[in-house]
Amino acid sequence: MKKLITAVMVMLLTALAANAQNFFKNLGERVKNSAQNKVENKVEQKADEAVDKVLDKLFNPKKETAPETVAQPQPAETPQPAPETQTVKSVQTAYAKTDFVPGDEIFFEDNFENERVGEFPLRWELLDGYVETASLEGRKVLAFTDNGQGQVIPNMTKKWDWLPDVFTLEFDLFLAPVVDDGDLSALTYHVSFGDRGDASYYNASSGVSIWYREDGSSTLSWSLAKPDGRSNASGEKDLSVGTPDNPVQPGQWNHFAFSFNQRAFKGYVNGVRIINVPAMKAPGYFFFSSGSQYRYSGLSNVRLAQGAVPLYDRLLTEGKIVTYAITFETGKADLKPESMVEINRVAQLMQENPGLQFEVQGHCDTTGSDKVNDPLSQRRAEAIVSALTDLGIAEARLTAVGKGSHVPIASNSTEEGRAKNRRVEFVKK
């Protein structure tokens, strides 16, 4: 009997041991899995934090990361404008002081909004390389896609002789945020000016080169043929980030503008004059070239205009000022910084003529519905009035009126016509 009881006890203990072994094995697996999950979650959390720090460094290059410390009570601080706001304000201030005067009559404009991404932009002619419409930083752009190499020229009736004696050329380029990750790409753009009637575009006698690298190094250089054609006026300006009074804005769209008036040639970056050559050989055409593969490669908002009639003269002859130099972000009532050039001119005119009052009219083309265009044109007119009052003009002297697309001055069936219809008018009251 005792042997039987002993055998049963051994069997029970063996079963219990096996169950216990399975229990502890399962428990061990659960603990292992739980620990593994916690480690993985911790690693993922740390990875996310590391990515966040990299992104923060990339898009906020000037922001310094303070060492982690125990939080301490801090005295109340006066709210400061966001860096973006400060940047926009500084650019607007530069434009308010600039001597650049945009041409009055637009004869070529392309913002690429009506182009299809991946297709060749219809209003351009390819000279070399390959070009297509792309999307960049919220805009459609003309992009050089043959390893960053290529040349394009506006598609004009007179191929090699279409620049007037007085003209302005404007366009935007996006310049990368400042980074230092060992994999830096650089923008190399050339704006070349060819002699009248000379089809040898590769021997263009004048040109401006724009160079910018992602570590903030930047240079604007130029070589402009003198009227006698025997020599060139050349120069170079260091616009690297950190140099005093540098107008270049990393991580943003930068506005480039050039003016030619009979002989004098000037060049501007975000409203700040960089080039001032008193005598240059009159060009007949221009074209763009790209010389490097750049991750932000793309031309935006190209505009050519001729003439620059003083505002008061236009007011005397027409009873109003029609301007195309006041522009907005696409589909918004946000003034582009370069609009401050014309707004400042209007403010100066009103300050010199205290009895002058204007109805400020915003006009659109027929792109979009009246349901969208009518209130948009009203908000844009109000934005102009607000900008003028900020410059010291009494609000009682201004009335904002949105006209939508109801008062066209050209056909909306062509790009040139739509460009003329997108305008602002200051009508004397």
Secondary structure, 3 states (H helix, E strand, C coil): CHHHHHHHHHHHHHHHHHHHHHHHHHHHHHHHHHHHHHHHHHHHHHHHHHHHHHHHHHHCCCCCCCCCCCCCCCCCCCCCCCHHHHHHHHHHHHHHHCCCCCCCEEEEEECCCCCCCCCCCCCEEEEEECEEEEEECCEEEEEECECCEEEEEECCCCCCCCCCCEEEEEEEEEECCCCCCCCCCEEEEEEEEEECCCCCHHHCCEEEEEEEECCCCEEEEEEEECCCCCCEEEEEEECCCCCCCCCCCCCEEEEEEEEEECCEEEEEECCEEEEEECCCCCEEEEEEEEECCCCCCCEEEEEEEECCCCHHHHHHHHCEEEECCCCECCCCCCECHHHHHHHHHHHHHHHHCCCCCEEEEEECCCCCCHHHHHHHHHHHHHHHHHHHHHCCCCHHHEEEEEEECCCCCCCCCCHHHHHHHCEEEEEEC
